[in-house]
Amino acid sequence: MYTQAQFFIGESAIYQGIYKSLESWNGWAIPFFTLETCKKMAVDPDFGGQIIIEGERVYLIIDDPDGGDTSREEVGARQHEGTQYYCVGGWSWCWQARSESDSEETVCKCGMQKITLRYMHGMGDFFDAQGIGWSGDAHAGTVEIHVPNAQHLADVLTEFIQFRDKLN
């Protein structure tokens, strides 16, 4: 089942698309975008890649890391509910997903707030270093943590974003 979400890489622009939360590449989301969104990416100066669109085909321009010629690769596509979606950078770029259901709060028996978050690369290492109890994994697509209150959660997530940015 596909989930609607917004996708971004680091501090890049945010693009609307779909993905399967249980399908990932090294813990990163594998998003699919409509042709209209691909067209926006192609002209967005903040987009980190180069896209060429010919009719209903979408291509990524790939630079040779050794300084040779560039190449172009056709982007894989899937049909979903009658719409064609294109997998721009899936299985190779570090896309993160943000959806309306990214977090879910309940109160645990211990009196702390139990928060379920959409997994982002590096969360486990960060929570371990901070001494925050957590469970879950990248393959499950979610991680559960216990925090005393919403402000503490905001502080933890702010620190995590800074931690993650240092890794990239």
GROMACS elastic network, one bead per residue, 0.5 to 0.9 nm:
[ bonds ]
;  ai    aj funct       b0    kb
    1    19     6  0.82345   500
    1    20     6  0.60756   500
    1    21     6  0.83506   500
    2    18     6  0.59275   500
    2    19     6  0.51446   500
    2    21     6  0.74841   500
    2    80     6  0.83045   500
    3    17     6  0.83886   500
    3    18     6  0.53234   500
    3    19     6  0.54415   500
    3    20     6  0.60844   500
    3    21     6  0.70822   500
    3    99     6  0.80537   500
    4    16     6  0.74253   500
    4    17     6  0.58846   500
    4    19     6  0.68290   500
    4    98     6  0.89926   500
    4    99     6  0.67511   500
    4   100     6  0.86797   500
    5    15     6  0.84172   500
    5    16     6  0.59520   500
    5    17     6  0.56862   500
    5    18     6  0.58036   500
    5    19     6  0.74588   500
    5    31     6  0.86985   500
    5    97     6  0.60525   500
    5    98     6  0.54957   500
    5   100     6  0.74373   500
    6    14     6  0.60868   500
    6    15     6  0.54033   500
    6    17     6  0.61242   500
    6    18     6  0.80169   500
    6    96     6  0.82639   500
    6    97     6  0.56701   500
    6    98     6  0.51002   500
    6    99     6  0.61120   500
    7    13     6  0.83664   500
    7    14     6  0.54333   500
    7    15     6  0.52145   500
    7    16     6  0.63027   500
    7    17     6  0.70064   500
    7    18     6  0.88002   500
    7    29     6  0.82605   500
    7    31     6  0.72587   500
    7    95     6  0.62539   500
    7    96     6  0.55077   500
    7    98     6  0.62657   500
    7    99     6  0.87191   500
    8    11     6  0.72214   500
    8    12     6  0.57538   500
    8    13     6  0.61768   500
    8    15     6  0.66240   500
    8    94     6  0.84486   500
    8    95     6  0.56008   500
    8    96     6  0.54433   500
    8    97     6  0.67618   500
    8    98     6  0.82697   500
    9    12     6  0.53571   500
    9    13     6  0.77896   500
    9    14     6  0.81261   500
    9    48     6  0.84934   500
    9    93     6  0.79476   500
    9    94     6  0.60234   500
    9    96     6  0.61180   500
   10    13     6  0.88392   500
   10    94     6  0.82455   500
   10    95     6  0.81565   500
   10    96     6  0.80940   500
   10   164     6  0.89544   500
   10   165     6  0.72241   500
   10   168     6  0.79728   500
   11    14     6  0.87208   500
   12    46     6  0.63133   500
   12    47     6  0.64840   500
   12    48     6  0.73517   500
   13    41     6  0.89670   500
   13    44     6  0.84497   500
   13    46     6  0.63517   500
   13    47     6  0.65956   500
   15    33     6  0.80254   500
   15    37     6  0.69986   500
   15    40     6  0.88090   500
   15    41     6  0.81956   500
   16    32     6  0.89046   500
   16    33     6  0.69737   500
   16    34     6  0.85770   500
   16    37     6  0.72565   500
   17    31     6  0.63123   500
   17    32     6  0.55579   500
   17    34     6  0.69885   500
   17    37     6  0.79864   500
   17    85     6  0.82389   500
   18    30     6  0.86776   500
   18    31     6  0.56966   500
   18    32     6  0.53049   500
   18    33     6  0.66238   500
   18    34     6  0.89339   500
   18    85     6  0.82319   500
   19    22     6  0.87383   500
   19    23     6  0.76866   500
   19    29     6  0.72136   500
   19    30     6  0.61549   500
   19    32     6  0.61150   500
   19    97     6  0.84909   500
   20    23     6  0.52734   500
   20    24     6  0.79410   500
   20    29     6  0.81508   500
   20    30     6  0.76096   500
   20    31     6  0.80017   500
   21    24     6  0.72497   500
   21    29     6  0.73824   500
   21    30     6  0.86216   500
   21    97     6  0.89291   500
   21   118     6  0.87611   500
   21   139     6  0.87314   500
   21   140     6  0.80203   500
   21   141     6  0.58409   500
   21   142     6  0.88067   500
   22    29     6  0.89796   500
   22   138     6  0.85451   500
   22   139     6  0.62242   500
   22   140     6  0.61749   500
   22   141     6  0.58640   500
   23    27     6  0.87656   500
   23    28     6  0.88164   500
   23    29     6  0.72238   500
   23    30     6  0.69024   500
   23   139     6  0.76026   500
   23   141     6  0.83477   500
   24    27     6  0.54357   500
   24    28     6  0.53599   500
   24    29     6  0.50563   500
   24    30     6  0.56868   500
   24    90     6  0.86904   500
   24    91     6  0.77116   500
   24   138     6  0.79483   500
   24   139     6  0.72648   500
   24   141     6  0.83137   500
   25    28     6  0.51210   500
   25    29     6  0.65476   500
   25    30     6  0.67112   500
   25    90     6  0.75930   500
   25    91     6  0.52533   500
   25    92     6  0.74799   500
   25    93     6  0.86585   500
   25    94     6  0.83705   500
   26    29     6  0.86324   500
   26    91     6  0.82427   500
   26    94     6  0.86952   500
   26   121     6  0.81325   500
   26   138     6  0.79812   500
   26   139     6  0.89367   500
   27    94     6  0.86116   500
   27   119     6  0.78407   500
   27   120     6  0.70268   500
   27   121     6  0.56681   500
   27   122     6  0.88178   500
   27   137     6  0.86858   500
   27   138     6  0.50706   500
   27   139     6  0.69891   500
   27   141     6  0.80091   500
   28    90     6  0.86957   500
   28    91     6  0.82396   500
   28    93     6  0.78774   500
   28    94     6  0.55150   500
   28    95     6  0.56542   500
   28    96     6  0.60780   500
   28    97     6  0.83141   500
   28   119     6  0.87889   500
   28   120     6  0.71018   500
   28   121     6  0.65067   500
   28   138     6  0.82366   500
   29    90     6  0.74552   500
   29    91     6  0.84120   500
   29    93     6  0.87649   500
   29    94     6  0.72509   500
   29    95     6  0.52717   500
   29    96     6  0.55189   500
   29    97     6  0.61779   500
   29   120     6  0.87628   500
   30    87     6  0.71398   500
   30    88     6  0.84430   500
   30    89     6  0.77493   500
   30    91     6  0.63978   500
   30    92     6  0.88150   500
   30    93     6  0.84423   500
   30    94     6  0.86340   500
   30    95     6  0.68392   500
   30    96     6  0.85004   500
   30    97     6  0.88023   500
   31    86     6  0.81201   500
   31    87     6  0.58563   500
   31    88     6  0.71419   500
   31    89     6  0.80639   500
   31    90     6  0.62472   500
   31    95     6  0.74064   500
   31    96     6  0.87530   500
   31    97     6  0.80614   500
   32    77     6  0.77162   500
   32    78     6  0.79486   500
   32    85     6  0.52526   500
   32    88     6  0.66688   500
   32    90     6  0.79435   500
   33    36     6  0.79815   500
   33    37     6  0.59081   500
   33    38     6  0.64410   500
   33    77     6  0.89716   500
   33    84     6  0.82882   500
   33    86     6  0.50534   500
   33    87     6  0.64381   500
   33    88     6  0.72629   500
   34    37     6  0.52462   500
   34    38     6  0.63329   500
   34    39     6  0.87148   500
   34    83     6  0.74333   500
   34    84     6  0.63045   500
   34    86     6  0.62301   500
   35    39     6  0.61942   500
   35    40     6  0.87444   500
   35    53     6  0.86669   500
   35    56     6  0.72221   500
   35    57     6  0.86058   500
   35    58     6  0.79871   500
   35    84     6  0.73342   500
   35    85     6  0.67623   500
   35    86     6  0.70508   500
   36    39     6  0.50798   500
   36    40     6  0.64734   500
   36    41     6  0.88335   500
   37    40     6  0.50155   500
   37    41     6  0.63075   500
   37    42     6  0.86825   500
   38    42     6  0.61915   500
   38    43     6  0.89633   500
   38    51     6  0.77249   500
   38    53     6  0.80151   500
   38    58     6  0.76459   500
   38    86     6  0.77723   500
   38    88     6  0.79381   500
   39    42     6  0.50416   500
   39    43     6  0.67158   500
   39    44     6  0.86931   500
   39    51     6  0.82396   500
   39    52     6  0.85534   500
   39    53     6  0.72138   500
   40    43     6  0.55189   500
   40    44     6  0.59778   500
   41    44     6  0.50236   500
   41    45     6  0.82147   500
   41    46     6  0.84492   500
   41    47     6  0.59424   500
   41    48     6  0.88877   500
   41    49     6  0.83650   500
   41    50     6  0.82436   500
   41    51     6  0.72975   500
   42    45     6  0.82760   500
   42    47     6  0.76453   500
   42    49     6  0.82592   500
   42    50     6  0.64537   500
   42    51     6  0.50419   500
   42    52     6  0.67119   500
   42    53     6  0.78658   500
   43    46     6  0.88685   500
   43    47     6  0.81392   500
   43    50     6  0.89470   500
   43    51     6  0.85427   500
   44    47     6  0.54114   500
   44    48     6  0.88934   500
   45    48     6  0.80023   500
   46    49     6  0.88868   500
   47    50     6  0.77618   500
   49    60     6  0.74098   500
   49    61     6  0.74251   500
   49    62     6  0.83788   500
   49    89     6  0.87152   500
   50    59     6  0.84060   500
   50    60     6  0.58578   500
   50    61     6  0.53277   500
   50    62     6  0.78433   500
   51    58     6  0.69127   500
   51    59     6  0.55957   500
   51    61     6  0.60849   500
   51    72     6  0.88859   500
   51    88     6  0.87892   500
   52    57     6  0.83767   500
   52    58     6  0.59717   500
   52    59     6  0.51286   500
   52    60     6  0.64666   500
   52    61     6  0.73841   500
   52    72     6  0.86067   500
   53    56     6  0.69980   500
   53    57     6  0.57767   500
   53    59     6  0.62825   500
   53    60     6  0.89527   500
   54    57     6  0.52495   500
   54    58     6  0.65185   500
   54    59     6  0.81502   500
   55    58     6  0.81212   500
   56    84     6  0.89665   500
   57    74     6  0.71404   500
   57    75     6  0.76446   500
   57    77     6  0.89218   500
   57    86     6  0.88727   500
   58    73     6  0.84857   500
   58    74     6  0.58667   500
   58    75     6  0.55682   500
   58    76     6  0.83276   500
   58    77     6  0.88576   500
   58    86     6  0.74170   500
   58    88     6  0.84338   500
   59    72     6  0.60173   500
   59    73     6  0.52813   500
   59    75     6  0.54209   500
   59    88     6  0.85551   500
   60    71     6  0.82776   500
   60    72     6  0.54555   500
   60    73     6  0.53279   500
   60    74     6  0.64348   500
   60    75     6  0.66837   500
   60    88     6  0.75856   500
   60    89     6  0.81217   500
   61    70     6  0.67098   500
   61    71     6  0.57920   500
   61    73     6  0.66388   500
   62    65     6  0.89927   500
   62    69     6  0.89552   500
   62    70     6  0.55056   500
   62    71     6  0.51614   500
   62    72     6  0.57609   500
   62    73     6  0.73084   500
   63    66     6  0.85976   500
   63    67     6  0.75748   500
   63    68     6  0.77226   500
   63    69     6  0.69854   500
   63    71     6  0.66031   500
   63    72     6  0.87210   500
   64    67     6  0.54025   500
   64    68     6  0.52363   500
   64    69     6  0.60462   500
   64    70     6  0.55459   500
   64    71     6  0.75973   500
   65    68     6  0.73662   500
   66    69     6  0.89166   500
   67    70     6  0.84176   500
   75    86     6  0.62750   500
   75    87     6  0.59549   500
   75    88     6  0.61176   500
   75    89     6  0.79959   500
   75    90     6  0.89640   500
   76    85     6  0.85426   500
   76    86     6  0.58365   500
   76    87     6  0.54765   500
   76    88     6  0.77489   500
   76    90     6  0.88769   500
   77    84     6  0.66539   500
   77    85     6  0.54435   500
   77    87     6  0.59644   500
   78    83     6  0.82960   500
   78    84     6  0.57681   500
   78    85     6  0.52942   500
   78    86     6  0.65380   500
   78    87     6  0.80358   500
   79    82     6  0.61610   500
   79    83     6  0.55093   500
   79    85     6  0.60935   500
   79    86     6  0.89036   500
   80    83     6  0.53362   500
   80    84     6  0.64574   500
   80    85     6  0.71441   500
   81    84     6  0.85074   500
   87    90     6  0.55005   500
   87    91     6  0.88333   500
   88    93     6  0.85834   500
   89    92     6  0.55875   500
   89    93     6  0.50574   500
   89    94     6  0.81965   500
   89    95     6  0.80137   500
   90    93     6  0.59591   500
   90    94     6  0.81633   500
   90    95     6  0.76965   500
   91    94     6  0.83763   500
   92    95     6  0.88904   500
   94   121     6  0.87496   500
   96   120     6  0.67931   500
   96   121     6  0.83461   500
   97   102     6  0.86923   500
   97   118     6  0.80523   500
   97   120     6  0.82296   500
   98   101     6  0.81558   500
   98   102     6  0.61899   500
   98   118     6  0.77646   500
   99   102     6  0.52583   500
   99   103     6  0.88181   500
   99   118     6  0.85634   500
  100   103     6  0.79472   500
  101   104     6  0.69428   500
  101   117     6  0.85535   500
  101   118     6  0.82397   500
  102   116     6  0.78042   500
  102   117     6  0.55510   500
  102   118     6  0.51965   500
  102   119     6  0.88936   500
  102   142     6  0.88609   500
  103   115     6  0.65241   500
  103   116     6  0.53119   500
  103   118     6  0.66727   500
  104   114     6  0.81542   500
  104   115     6  0.55905   500
  104   116     6  0.51166   500
  104   117     6  0.68432   500
  105   113     6  0.65219   500
  105   114     6  0.57839   500
  105   116     6  0.66419   500
  106   112     6  0.86577   500
  106   113     6  0.57311   500
  106   114     6  0.52189   500
  106   115     6  0.65751   500
  106   116     6  0.87319   500
  107   110     6  0.80359   500
  107   111     6  0.61521   500
  107   112     6  0.58583   500
  107   114     6  0.55712   500
  107   115     6  0.84757   500
  107   146     6  0.89850   500
  108   111     6  0.54076   500
  108   112     6  0.55557   500
  108   113     6  0.58378   500
  108   114     6  0.55650   500
  108   146     6  0.79346   500
  109   112     6  0.74900   500
  110   113     6  0.85653   500
  111   114     6  0.89074   500
  111   148     6  0.77599   500
  112   146     6  0.59754   500
  112   147     6  0.56077   500
  112   149     6  0.70802   500
  113   145     6  0.82246   500
  113   146     6  0.55707   500
  113   147     6  0.53648   500
  113   148     6  0.58614   500
  113   149     6  0.62338   500
  113   150     6  0.79139   500
  114   144     6  0.68086   500
  114   145     6  0.58411   500
  114   147     6  0.66918   500
  114   148     6  0.87933   500
  115   143     6  0.82769   500
  115   144     6  0.55640   500
  115   145     6  0.53876   500
  115   146     6  0.62275   500
  115   147     6  0.76070   500
  115   153     6  0.85485   500
  116   119     6  0.89230   500
  116   142     6  0.65480   500
  116   143     6  0.57033   500
  116   145     6  0.65715   500
  116   146     6  0.89433   500
  117   120     6  0.86280   500
  117   141     6  0.86585   500
  117   142     6  0.55332   500
  117   143     6  0.53903   500
  117   144     6  0.62719   500
  117   145     6  0.80352   500
  118   141     6  0.60069   500
  118   143     6  0.64023   500
  118   144     6  0.88805   500
  119   122     6  0.86933   500
  119   123     6  0.69830   500
  119   124     6  0.89354   500
  119   136     6  0.82707   500
  119   137     6  0.71908   500
  119   138     6  0.59938   500
  119   139     6  0.88777   500
  119   140     6  0.81916   500
  119   141     6  0.52008   500
  119   143     6  0.55514   500
  120   123     6  0.59159   500
  120   124     6  0.89090   500
  120   138     6  0.75651   500
  120   141     6  0.82705   500
  120   142     6  0.83368   500
  120   143     6  0.87762   500
  121   124     6  0.80724   500
  121   138     6  0.75288   500
  121   164     6  0.79281   500
  122   125     6  0.56211   500
  122   126     6  0.63026   500
  122   127     6  0.88097   500
  122   160     6  0.85509   500
  122   163     6  0.85450   500
  122   164     6  0.65742   500
  122   167     6  0.84772   500
  123   126     6  0.51211   500
  123   127     6  0.60886   500
  123   128     6  0.85164   500
  123   143     6  0.82157   500
  123   160     6  0.72898   500
  123   164     6  0.82215   500
  124   127     6  0.52708   500
  124   128     6  0.61180   500
  124   129     6  0.86320   500
  124   134     6  0.76223   500
  124   135     6  0.84181   500
  124   136     6  0.85793   500
  124   137     6  0.77708   500
  124   143     6  0.83277   500
  125   128     6  0.51594   500
  125   129     6  0.62111   500
  125   130     6  0.87047   500
  126   129     6  0.51662   500
  126   130     6  0.62571   500
  126   131     6  0.86679   500
  126   132     6  0.86041   500
  126   159     6  0.89764   500
  126   160     6  0.66228   500
  126   163     6  0.73492   500
  126   164     6  0.84069   500
  127   130     6  0.50546   500
  127   131     6  0.60788   500
  127   132     6  0.50006   500
  127   133     6  0.70071   500
  127   134     6  0.70236   500
  127   145     6  0.85959   500
  127   156     6  0.87687   500
  127   160     6  0.83290   500
  128   131     6  0.51232   500
  128   132     6  0.60872   500
  128   133     6  0.73768   500
  128   134     6  0.81382   500
  129   132     6  0.77806   500
  130   133     6  0.89244   500
  130   156     6  0.87799   500
  132   145     6  0.71300   500
  132   146     6  0.73852   500
  132   147     6  0.80547   500
  133   144     6  0.84393   500
  133   145     6  0.59607   500
  133   146     6  0.64671   500
  133   147     6  0.88070   500
  134   143     6  0.67340   500
  134   144     6  0.53924   500
  134   146     6  0.70285   500
  135   142     6  0.86624   500
  135   143     6  0.56573   500
  135   144     6  0.52833   500
  135   145     6  0.68328   500
  136   139     6  0.83659   500
  136   140     6  0.65054   500
  136   141     6  0.77873   500
  136   142     6  0.59356   500
  136   144     6  0.62499   500
  137   140     6  0.54245   500
  137   141     6  0.64736   500
  137   142     6  0.64352   500
  137   143     6  0.61841   500
  138   142     6  0.68006   500
  138   143     6  0.79867   500
  139   142     6  0.81248   500
  140   143     6  0.79895   500
  146   149     6  0.89824   500
  146   153     6  0.88120   500
  147   150     6  0.76133   500
  147   152     6  0.64608   500
  147   153     6  0.62406   500
  148   151     6  0.84452   500
  148   152     6  0.65624   500
  148   153     6  0.79873   500
  149   152     6  0.54229   500
  149   153     6  0.65171   500
  149   154     6  0.89539   500
  150   154     6  0.62720   500
  150   155     6  0.87076   500
  151   154     6  0.50313   500
  151   155     6  0.62502   500
  151   156     6  0.86222   500
  152   155     6  0.50543   500
  152   156     6  0.61212   500
  152   157     6  0.86020   500
  153   156     6  0.50525   500
  153   157     6  0.61005   500
  153   158     6  0.85135   500
  154   157     6  0.52221   500
  154   158     6  0.61089   500
  154   159     6  0.86384   500
  155   158     6  0.51667   500
  155   159     6  0.62622   500
  155   160     6  0.86017   500
  156   159     6  0.51813   500
  156   160     6  0.61068   500
  156   161     6  0.87609   500
  157   161     6  0.62019   500
  157   162     6  0.86707   500
  158   161     6  0.52709   500
  158   162     6  0.64779   500
  158   163     6  0.86999   500
  159   162     6  0.51427   500
  159   163     6  0.61046   500
  159   164     6  0.85847   500
  160   164     6  0.59808   500
  160   165     6  0.84619   500
  161   164     6  0.50685   500
  161   165     6  0.60744   500
  161   166     6  0.86935   500
  162   165     6  0.51531   500
  162   166     6  0.64189   500
  162   167     6  0.89416   500
  163   166     6  0.53120   500
  163   167     6  0.66757   500
  164   167     6  0.51413   500
  164   168     6  0.65985   500
  165   168     6  0.52268   500
